[in-house]
Amino acid sequence: MKGERTSFGNISLGCGGPSKHITVVDPKTKIQNFNVVNSKFTFLVFKVYVDRLSEAWICVNRLTLIAGNFKLRCCLMTCKFYGINPYQFPQKGEKTDGLHFCALESAQEALLPGLPDDLALRCLARLSHGYHGVLESVSNRWKDLVRSPEYANYKANQGWCGDWLFVVTERSNNQWIAYDREADRWHPLPKIPTDHDGLQHFGFSCVCVHNRLLVIGGSHAPRDTAYPRQTPVITNAVIQFDPYKKQWTRLSNMQTPRSHFACCVMSGKVYVAGGRNLSYPRGLSLAEVYDPLSDRWEDMPEMPNPQMDCLGISYKGKFHVLSDQVGLAEQNPSEIFDPSNKTWCTVNDIWPFSRAMQFAVQVMGDDQVYTVVDWGESLVKTRDSLRGEWYNVGAVPPVHLPDHSRELEAFGYGFAALRHELYVLGGKVLKWEDSGAGRFDVVRLAGVRVCDPLLRPLNWREIRPMCSPAGGSILGCASMEEKYTP
């Protein structure tokens, strides 16, 4: 392999024989002349890439480790491997495309051999959260670093939260999980604190603001709503997940307990309206706004009409509250709040769904709206922002079970947007018996399907399914995106 000219200097990598020689010449870090020699210890496979947007530092992009029965003594070298799948590992001593997979001797005196620790910290901090388990497996020092306040604070100061997709499903004992699209991995979050152990949390809202996940309000009730009979506990609690520290903390409570309410984020603030509680079982007109920087809730003007079982979206700089009656008539009222003059107005609009159906809306950018309507089949629709009309983008493909001959339509799934793609997560299907006796089983799904809505026809692909204990109906999902700066 010939040396490659990069933005920071020269890299050359020798490929033949039992050892490799790597030379990196950089006028700032003075890194050069690494020798990597095969040995009997743990095999490490990795990729690195050069971040051309910052000063002469190497950022690890892929890192995977095989421990086997050997002692974990590994380190990263500054190099670039091509065409190696980090999730497919050779046997000890095996060659792939002429490259030996090296077993690296430990170098405990430095985080990354040849790099000062501050630069090594910068490299490791660029790894997304899906790789942290791998990092912790490399050495005790890396494990201590990844779990340290120094590592969390460094990533927070840089704004390197990564991309997250947060999900909680039925029958998971309120266990949240998260997806890392870069690593294509799911992992569980720490257990969310609660004063209602044994009760199912539902009817809440979950949003991401200022690189934090907020779980707001909702009801706590028995999972079996028929037995025992118990009045649900409707809460005003707000709990925050910090992706840097990987921990939950309590924030200031809403002023009004509520469940099944409208919620959205606009200009770095969280707006909530409507819903219901034990005092207002037919709907609330009360609204309030939360400022994460001051950790304070403030009252907003009341809506003209109470709304229950409603949905909130931020659309063209305004807070839209869609009621449970949308889609049941030719035109339906929506309450719209304009933060510039702090006023509500009622607008008759056309929305192609109702709360009785699978009901979720995602806004990409500021004005590209997508929804899934499962009236007979699951159709993805988008809204013409100029005409206010809806048209079909395509269909979510039916579910195929390996031991069943029929195509099955899912229900109770989640619908989310992350970056430029739409996600359909989990749900359930009715698996009818082939005998025609009318009996069926309810199958809870953990699969995830993704598409780019701008590419027509829609090309859905399966990604890694949700990890245990997730599966079945989605109770909440939210996405967080890292803001990239040039």
Secondary structure, 3 states (H helix, E strand, C coil): CCCEECCCCEEEECCCCCEEEEEEECCCCCCCCEEEECCCCCEEEEEEEECCCCCCCEEEEEEEEECCCCCCCCCCCCCCCCCCCCCCCCCCCCEECCEECCECCCCCCCCCCCCCHHHHHHHHHCCCHHHHHHHHHHCHHHHHHHCCHHHHHHHHHHCCCCCEEEEEECCCCCCCEEEECCCCEEEECCCCCCCCCCCEEECCEEEEECCEEEEECCEEECCCCCCCCCCCEECCCEEEEECCCCEEEEECCCCCCCECCEEEEECCEEEEECCECCCCCCCECCEEEEECCCCEEEEECCCCCCECCCEEEEECCEEEEECCCCCCCCCEEEEEEECCCCEEEEEEECCCCCCCCCCCEEEECCCEEEEEEECCCEEEEEECCCCCCEEEEEECCCEECCCCCCEECCECCEEEEECCEEEEECCEEEEECCCCCCCEEEEECCCEEEECCCCCCCCCEEECCCCCCCCCCEEEEEEECCCCCC
